[in-house]
């Protein structure tokens, strides 16, 4: 029987790169993108470099995704870094400076 680490190494994580502002009204397309990614991979790398605004509902989505799968956040924008730090989510979410580092972690 293979361990989760073996499954993760045999199938790459999907990379998604949402852009813009994310709140309750703009989350459904991102949620669908995450679902599609998870259908074809063992986890998700969120390239967060293009996120200019994110609210508590976006944070809820990140935490829920983190609990469901291997979520890695890459290249967070200043806005994302601030949000994660203010609520303490940077203590348990896996955050990497670049997409490449997230893929190789």
N, C-alpha and C positions, 0 to 999 in steps of 0.2 A: 504494500500500500504506500502511495506516495504522500509526502507531507505537503502542506501548503506552500512551503518554500520551493519544492520541486515543481509544483504546478505553476507557480509564478515565474520561474525561470524558463519553463518550456513555452509559455505564451506571453508575449510582451504586453505591457500595460498600454491601454489606449491613451492618447494625448488629446485633450480638448482645450481649446483656447478661446474662451468667451471674451467678448469685448463690450465695453460700455458700462452702463449702470444696471444694477440688479436689486430689485425689490419685489414685493409680493406680485405685482402685475407683470413683471418681466421674467419671472422664474420658470414658468412652464416650459418654454423652449429649452432652457438649460437642463431642467429635470429630464426631459425627453432625450437630450443629447447624452446625459449620463447613463440613462437606461440602455440606450443603443450601444454605448461603449461597453457596458457591463455584459451585454449579451454576447459580445465577441472577444472579451479579454478577462483577465483575472483581477483587474483593478483599473484605476484611472489616475492619470497625471493631469492635474488642472494647471495649465499655463495661465497664471493669474496676472501676467504683466499688463494686460489690456483692460483690467477692471478699474473703472474710475470711481465707482460708488457701489457700496454693498451695505444692505441693512441687516437687521436681526433675522429676517426670513432667509436671507442668503446664508447667513451663519448657521441657521438651523439645518439647511440643506447640506452644508459641508459636514456638520457633525453627524447627521443621519447617514450620509455616504461613508464617512469614516467608520461608523459602527458596522456597516454592511460589507465593506470591501477594503481593499488596499488602496487608500487614497493618499496621493502625494501632491502637495501644492508646490509649484515651481515658479520661480521668478516673480514673487508677489510685488505688486505695485506698492507704492508708499501708502496708499489708502488701505490696501489689504493688510499690510504689515501692522498698521495702526489699529485696525479693527481687531485683528487676532491678538495683539498685545493688550489692548484695553480690557478685553473679556477673559484673558488668560488662556485662550485656545491655542496659542503658540506653544504652550507647555505640553500639549498632547497630540496636536496635529503634526504630521511630518511635513516640514517646510524646507525647501532646498533653493539655493540661489539661482539655479538654472534647470532647464528641462533635462539637459544631459546628465547632470548630477542626480536628478530624481530618477531617471531611467537606470542609472548605474548603481543606485543605492541597494 
